[in-house]
């Protein structure tokens, strides 16, 4: 077999030199580890804990539909951010000319009556400036939650938020409350002249399904007890989501409020999707969405972050839901099939590296790629860089998965020299604790793989 020649651009010193971007050092991962990851039988090690990104705008805008060009200080020193995200780190002096230009383009596009989605995707794929305060709006558009026609935003948001409130009222109600309401409704039909019987149910009026000891499939109490185990798992995972960020963790009122919101979203999702329910690690995918929406500088948008996040979470997960279904693991749509596609992509673009990893050192890609793919790279990079990567993932009109695989392949190519020099142990450790990287370079390589495939 004739080996494919490695393209010259892959051997460029650009990928082996330390990036000059100060933000990489500013957001370098700490050596602490997290415990959240998707449930998997394959061995996994935890990556460095992420460092929070710059907070969103500290001054709320009057409306998200009338954006103005403004470079905001990514750190609110006075703690007046409406979401309380003032614990984040950042430096307003680090705004680059490219960020200013890209922000101006995004704001111009968002100001149109009907947004050109192709143009919005093109600009957003290069990264949305952290200080712009518009990532929330752009992500909602990219995920299809907001329609391109701005005149429809108000009615669509009102409808969706009302629907989510209905979901919560119906699905988060304790069976005791259901029984109480039933008692109240029956009590209203009782003889008004008999106040002593008002609101009370006789034994014959309590149906089998409303009895706490009922084991019937239709019993609300039986379903409640079955849900308890999943809810306990959600509680544990939500509590340990990004423990280094005050937005998600701690005893503050802000953290408790945000934890409750994430808990509600995951429980409602689990009950509406009985085929998947909740799988450990979904909290890590939910976190970036809720963080971005809750930090929207528009007060009304931030106040409705829970409802907006729910629908965007559902939309995002719809493209990856088969990865969370254990029964489909070995099917052509399951996680193992997706990992095989990544292996084939690496072989196509860098056969030498593929052969060294999978034939010579026998590093099974499932040992590292399972977490990369199922958690959308949220555990491999610090939080700010993860948001930048998600800008690119969500901008792909074909869906995030194809871009995700190219980014994963690019991650391998960027450290090819270290991998080619390593054995099984050193390579597995390197891949499970991916080193700090220049995200702009990483996304450039991923895009290069796309253009090579098209060409």
Number of C-alpha atoms within 10 A of each C-alpha: 3 4 8 12 10 13 10 7 11 18 14 10 9 12 20 14 8 12 17 9 12 11 15 17 13 13 20 18 21 12 11 11 17 18 16 21 24 20 15 13 7 10 9 19 17 16 26 22 23 27 21 22 23 22 28 33 28 27 17 20 17 12 12 20 17 12 19 13 13 13 18 18 21 26 23 22 12 8 13 14 22 20 23 20 28 22 18 19 17 20 13 14 8 12 16 11 9 11 19 17 11 19 25 18 16 25 20 16 18 24 15 14 12 14 17 13 18 12 13 20 21 15 19 26 19 19 23 24 23 25 25 25 29 25 23 25 19 23 23 19 21 24 19 14 19 20 17 18 12 15 12 12 15 10 9 14 17 10 11 16 18 12 13 18 12 12 17 15 11 12 16 14 12 14 18 14 10 15 16 15 13 18 18 16 12 15 17 13 10 16 11 11 8 8 11 9 13 17 17 17 17 8 7 7 12 13 10 15 16 20 17 15 11 16 15 14 10 12 18 22 22 19 15 16 13 11 15 11 11 19 19 11 14 23 19 14 21 27 20 18 21 25 17 16 19 18 27 25 19 16 9 11 11 16 19 16 13 22 23 14 18 23 20 21 24 24 21 19 20 20 17 13 12 9 9 16 17 22 18 17 21 21 26 23 18 23 21 19 23 26 21 22 27 27 28 30 26 24 20 14 21 21 16 14 23 22 24 24 26 24 20 22 22 16 15 19 16 10 12 20 16 19 22 22 17 15 11 15 16 11 13 12 15 19 25 19 16 22 20 15 14 22 22 15 20 23 17 14 21 21 18 17 21 22 15 19 24 15 11 13 18 13 19 16 17 19 18 22 25 23 23 23 21 23 22 22 23 26 27 24 25 23 24 20 26 20 22 20 26 23 24 23 24 24 26 19 15 10 16 19 17 16 24 23 24 22 25 22 24 25 20 21 23 20 18 22 14 15 21 17 10 16 16 17 10 13 18 23 14 16 22 20 19 19 16 17 19 20 19 16 15 22 24 15 22 21 17 16 21 14 10 9 11 7 6
